[in-house]
Amino acid sequence: MDIAALRSANPDHWKKATAIRALTLDAVAAANSGHSGMPMGMADVATVLYEKHLKFDPANPNWPDRDRFILSAGHGSMLLYSLLHLTGYADMTIEQIRNFRQWGAKTAGHPEYGHATGIETTTGPLGQGISNAVGFAMAEEMLRARFGAKLMDHYTYVIAGDGCLMEGVSQEAIGLAGRHQLSRLIVLWDNNNITIDGTVDLADRTDQVARFRASGWHVIEIDGHDPAAIDAALTEAKTTRQPTMIACKTHIALGHAAQDTSKGHGALTNPDQLTAAKEAYGWPYGPFEIPADVKSAWENIGKRGAATYAAWAKRLSETSPARQAEIERIFNRDMPVKLGARIRALKKQISAEAPKVATRQSSEMVLEVVNPILQETVGGSADLSGSNNTRSGDMTVFDVDNRKGRYIHWGIREHGMAAAMNGMALHGGIRPYGGTFMCFTDYARPAMRLAA
Ligand SMILES: Cc1ncc(C[n+]2csc(CCOP(=O)(O)OP(=O)(O)O)c2C)c(N)n1
């Protein structure tokens, strides 16, 4: 790869992307562990995404109508931590970056939900993030249908690697997204042909482009180091009726001696090679040092969302008080007052009548009371609706032409169902539940473990 040519082609972009690469190299070197190659390879894609497309406001990180960014390739956590630090998330200080992977720091080896703002979900177990993202995108569709595009109108972006796409759960996610035409879901595939053991063909020869197309996705193939191509692909992705996969051809550990090798995947800590990489980048700064012009360019990107947030908050304030209260309630996960009285009445009735019913029937009796009151519940089953009794009488089926539907036919996809439900819950405004038979919950276990 001709680094000098990349530098001179887009000097301003190069400096911003290089800040990510340099912070990654420094943090991994200081920790003496971590994954350098993926953030170095995807820095260009991430820079264009945050600079030109992602709707976010570091000052209001829980804004319900923000775009969601899911780092499915969670081992590349320094990509996310760098972005959060550079764009000005208050809790992602340079001290946190310096303490990458240290006890008590927010900057865990893999991003953990709740440790720092801007981390939308816990990733690390490959395949989970892209599968969570299906739930995030479904939640957005449902809430846009319920509250209107003035209040709910955002995208879910995912960075996924070869490992995410090899994990079986990704097929369940891809199939669901294609079937439901989740056009607000945009996956950026880090197509670098490298995993830990070597090149991808050691273990896989799937034509990923054909695979996504066969599942109903729009696919775009680009050079993942060309900012104009990245920008154009993201723009195109927003015009389609299908979910979009952008295959970003990249070089793992770009500009380092380990570039394009499996050595580049992990911790690049050799001091001479680190110095040589920074020299090639034209980055003469000390460890963790970001020059003021680059930092302020990134901070300006972070401030860009403030006006969009303010406009959204104004639109919210102009809707009816009842609607405002409802949005606040569902995102705060509060219960409607009348639910308690209805549950008490049901308990009283059941204890008086003492009916002999199967557990799935008693579950259904509760759902019949809860669902009409709790409009944020979303039910479903992995093709066992009639056996699990998960659909209450008031629920219609979620589909392309019925985004208000609150019942999902997940198909025979227990793992994908559970992972998507995690995404819905993390999106906020939705309370998902799903059913299958007890023995098949083993198929959903990785996602259930993450939920726990
Ligand atoms: C479920 C699961 N299995 C194994 C791993 C360990 N692991 C972390 S990264 C990785 C290789 C992933 O390759 P790729 O997605 O191509 O990442 P890149 O080499 O491009 O950084 C593996 C096997 C994991 N994180 N999750």
The ligand as an SDF file (V2000), in Angstrom:
LIG
                    3D

 26 27  0  0  0  0  0  0  0  0999 V2000
  -17.3450  -16.0280   19.3220 C   0  0  0  0  0  0  0  0  0  0  0  0
  -15.8990  -15.6680   19.2550 C   0  0  0  0  0  0  0  0  0  0  0  0
  -14.9990  -16.6010   18.9200 N   0  0  0  0  0  0  0  0  0  0  0  0
  -13.6910  -16.2930   18.8760 C   0  0  0  0  0  0  0  0  0  0  0  0
  -13.2520  -15.0530   19.1650 C   0  0  0  0  0  0  0  0  0  0  0  0
  -11.7680  -14.7380   19.2070 C   0  0  0  0  0  0  0  0  0  0  0  0
  -11.3940  -13.8460   18.1100 N   0  0  0  0  0  0  0  0  0  0  0  0
  -11.2710  -12.5300   18.2810 C   0  0  0  0  0  0  0  0  0  0  0  0
  -10.9140  -11.7260   16.8690 S   0  0  0  0  0  0  0  0  0  0  0  0
  -10.8780  -13.1630   15.9880 C   0  0  0  0  0  0  0  0  0  0  0  0
  -10.5770  -13.1530   14.5220 C   0  0  0  0  0  0  0  0  0  0  0  0
  -11.5570  -12.3480   13.7980 C   0  0  0  0  0  0  0  0  0  0  0  0
  -11.1440  -12.1100   12.4990 O   0  0  0  0  0  0  0  0  0  0  0  0
  -11.6790  -10.8110   11.7710 P   0  0  0  0  0  0  0  0  0  0  0  0
  -13.0940  -10.6150   12.0890 O   0  0  0  0  0  0  0  0  0  0  0  0
  -11.2990  -10.9260   10.3460 O   0  0  0  0  0  0  0  0  0  0  0  0
  -10.9010   -9.6520   12.4830 O   0  0  0  0  0  0  0  0  0  0  0  0
   -9.5580   -8.9420   11.9920 P   0  0  0  0  0  0  0  0  0  0  0  0
   -8.5150  -10.0260   11.8840 O   0  0  0  0  0  0  0  0  0  0  0  0
   -9.8390   -8.3160   10.6950 O   0  0  0  0  0  0  0  0  0  0  0  0
   -9.2460   -7.9840   13.0830 O   0  0  0  0  0  0  0  0  0  0  0  0
  -11.1650  -14.2360   16.8130 C   0  0  0  0  0  0  0  0  0  0  0  0
  -11.2170  -15.6360   16.3590 C   0  0  0  0  0  0  0  0  0  0  0  0
  -14.2250  -14.0980   19.5070 C   0  0  0  0  0  0  0  0  0  0  0  0
  -13.9030  -12.8370   19.8110 N   0  0  0  0  0  0  0  0  0  0  0  0
  -15.5350  -14.4320   19.5070 N   0  0  0  0  0  0  0  0  0  0  0  0
  1  2  1  0
  2  3  1  0
  2 26  2  0
  3  4  2  0
  4  5  1  0
  5  6  1  0
  5 24  2  0
  6  7  1  0
  7  8  2  0
  7 22  1  0
  8  9  1  0
  9 10  1  0
 10 11  1  0
 10 22  2  0
 11 12  1  0
 12 13  1  0
 13 14  1  0
 14 15  2  0
 14 16  1  0
 14 17  1  0
 17 18  1  0
 18 19  2  0
 18 20  1  0
 18 21  1  0
 22 23  1  0
 24 25  1  0
 24 26  1  0
M  CHG  1   7   1
M  END
$$$$
